[in-house]
């Protein structure tokens, strides 16, 4: 029979990545035939010990796209449009973390591969702020009022 401590220990170690998976991920990162965005997503998953890394590696090995952001292949999408679509996925009002996490990884890869990452990060910040404002305007106003009140009454 399991006690609480053994279950907790098993839960804590369940996300440890195998050495074989890490080696395969590293070889995919170095593989020039793999898309640069996919390489960045795999690199980020490896650096963060992401439990989804095995799925990302499996997809890359199978030649499947690492992530699908629902963009038709024949349509050329600007970086701005891509960021807005990713922000929409991340800010969706649902409980499924998989598309949100995937969209965040793609966003991180987009920033990493950008020629001007600071400019792009600033744009991402404004898009996210606007989107959060649409979804939670009252909460943002309440937070701002609390901050102003604390500053004025300090």
Phi, psi and omega in degrees: 000138181276141171259174184301320183295319181291324177293320180293320179296318179297320179296319182292327183266359184291342182259010177286128183276142179289156178296323180296318178296318179297318179296318180295318179298317179296322179291326177292325179297326181274346184286115183288345179279349179272138178306141182299321178295319178296319177299318181294321179295316179295318178301315179296317178298322178292316181295327184260005184053043182296129180295344178274359182302321181298323178291320178297316179295317179301315180296317179296318178296326181276357181077014179276158175294142180295318179215144178249116178259023175058048176246119178301142185296327182282346181271124176276124184249130178289160178300321179298315179295320179299315180297317180295320178294318178295319177299321178298317179295315182296323185268002180306148181266065175221173185260003182278110183282343186298306180295327179294314179296318180297316179296322178295320177296318178295320178298317178297319179295321178298317177296316182297324184267002182285147176288331181230075186297327180292319178296315180295319179298322177296319178296317178301318180300316180292320178297315180296318179297316179296317181293318177296324177297320177296321185276333188216051185296320181293320178295321178293319179296315179300320179294318179295319179297317179297319179294317178295318179299315179297322180289318181290324184268003181288000000 
